[in-house]
């Protein structure tokens, strides 16, 4: 037996922790939550296979911890196994980031509150830092995972199909939804290929989080529940479907809307899920809810010492040491109090009613027409309560509306439709057609595929013939004409009523101008409902509209006689007031004779608006321009003494007093509106932009000192005389400074002109110049399209311009990249620098920048000339003459 190499051990253990794309997102999100982040952005490219980026605004990683932040089993969450009994964080093993490094390329950008700028770290496969550079991001941590599973081809091949990738994206979204519900104050965003897939803003509580994630339709059917148990200490809270609610809106075919949390950790507990489904499906014995999952949110809080989270690598399953039975018992008591106790052996109430009642024969239905109204309505209500559909009420209404000659035909048609629908309902309702014997006989027979395809599988137990499709009987043309006559006769008796004009003439725009609408007076019950709704909402803020209506209706039924008389008296007064306003409005309305005018004459003759309305319109439209032409009130003003000559005299005296002091730039004051400073350079007043100076200083420092990090190439680039531009360039490269030779005889170039520009070149010597071997083994990837042409540009500067410093050998691409870095760093500076900071900037400008280089990166000057300070009074007066005109 042989011991496995450390790299193989690391890869095997990491592939158990990081098994999928959702595992990477989960581990990085939990690190962000442990860092007290309130905003997390998850960005994916190619479903996460090319890039996964998780950015937060948490506390960041301290500079002392960054060397070991991705080393396996280094963590800041716990110190020993005793800390597991007081665990309050999501992570604790110190394996997440190190495992990701073993199967992908990882870079981390972090900044704490104490840091001035953020730093980007590039990690290798063992979690060690290989390079670092400043970054422009703010406080928090950003982890970028590139080329996931690059060294596990079988697992990467698993995600070659688009279906698997979409399923993984759905799992990532479900994971974010779970954390969004348990963390209402967390802002989350999921972006895939630069498109926002899902996002959730910060909310106040769990109900608002459910509204933001599941929608108002699903949350409207959920009830908040709470259960607290002291011994043992268990706290249950959450939202469960309302009893009796429609199962299609409170459940789904998958468990993605059933959220279970143990100590704020989303978990998968089979026993708890099974208990939830049993109590939920017990409400619907006749519906297929056995394979559905309720839409619910359950939050279980127990002491941390009784929970073992270290059960599976992904920490989605937990072990409750001695609280499993206690938690299930408490949950069962909560669900029983919500849904009630239901025994599986008890037959449902609807089935019992179905056995006791039978459909009324056709003769009984025809006899309904001759009964009093009270008996008919009572019979209809009885049918509806027996479990039949509401179509029976509609059928009886149709029977009552048809004349006596059509009653028999419609009843026969109704009975045929009822029998056909009962036959199509299945063999379970066969006792309604032919009794228990026929039902048992039909149930015992087996249906073959051949009979089903021929349409002879289901037969009528009475006639023995195959069931036929439902036929809709229509009345004949004569009957329809009689019905139309009845409808037209009844329609002609109706009076046309207009709620605004109260006349039978056509409604015109003049009627809308000269009339106003009035509300119909409310009935006593409506007045009571208006007041009672407010009281019910105050008592039960979470009640639904149906619950409010039922409560108000019940209170109106139980209202005392004295209280009801008050509302009746109030409704009577409203009715009298409405009648008075109606009479007065009709008396003052224009054109009483227009109501009796024929409609055709009214349309042919153009009606005019009343004179009073016309005058009002003229006043409104004529007064508006007059208001606009009114002169505004004069604004208060005050003259302030100002003397430019005195200012120039004081500046001249200041200049003469400091004649012995060196004439360097000196600050005068700051212009807040322009973020610029007025400085005095000798006898000239200048305007200084300190940000342009800082930009130029940063760029100069980067040109001189910045070293681009080189990334190893999988396939080294061979260098020849042809690729470098000639033998002279090759000789110039070989004459540069090198390190000491390695064991194989090769030597790496250590010349700063090459290393600072991101090139790592290896020379393998030979007996002759033709046998020596040059290759580029590493190159900077932060500069786009950096290649051999840029190396040739460095050699050109060395060979022809005799460049000896790094600043003189920068290629054009590297120079442009450093310009962008200088601009980003300058933008992070404070917008309002202090006087001391600007004085230091001026000092560094004099020391580091030559007088010929007084412009920023974009070619804009640092100083703008304002004016020259006069040295004599005559010069000052000469400058003031144009101002006196």
Secondary structure, DSSP 4 states (H G I P E B T S, - for coil): --PPPHHHHHHHHHHHH--SHHHHHHHHHHHHHHTT-SEEEEEEEGGGTSEEEEEE-S----TTTGGGTTSTT--SS-SSGGGGGG--SS--SS-HHHHHHHHSEEEEEEE-SS-SSEEEEEE-TTS-EEEEEEE---SEEEEEEESTTTT-HHHHHHT-SHHHHHHHHHHHHHHHHHHHHH-TT-EEEEEETTEEEEEE---SSHHHHHHHHH-HHHHTTEEEEEEEETTTTEEEEEEEEPTT--HHHHEESSGGGEEEEETTEE---HHHHHHHHHHHHTT-TTSS-TT-EE-EEEEEE--GGGEE-TTSTT----EETTTHHHHHHHHHHHHHHHH----TTSPPHHHHHHHH--PPPHHHHHHGGGS-HHHHHHHHHHHHHTT--THHHHHHHHHHHS-HHHHHHHHHHHHHHHHHHHHHT-GGGTHHHHHHHHHHHHHHSPPPHHHHHHT-SSB-TTT-PBPPPP------HHHHHHHHHHHHHHHHHSPP--TTT-SSSPP-HHHHHH----PPPPPHHHHHHHHHHHHHHHH-TT--HHHHHHHHHHHHHT--HHHHHHHHHHHHHHHHHHHHHHHHHHHHSS-THHHHS-HHHHHHSPP---HHHHHHHHHHHHHHHHHHTSPPPPPP-------HHHHHHHHHHHHHHTTTS----EEEEEETTTTEEEEEETTEEEEE-HHHHHHHHHHHHHHHH--PPEEEEEEEEEE-HHHHTSHHHHHHHHTS-B----TTSEEEB--HHHHTTTEEEEEE--SSTTT-EEEEEEEESSSTT--HHHHHHHHHHHHHS---STGGG--HHHHHHHHHHHHHHHHTS-SS--HHHHHHHHHHHHHHS-TT--B-TTS-BSEEEEEEPPSSHHHHHHHHHHHH-
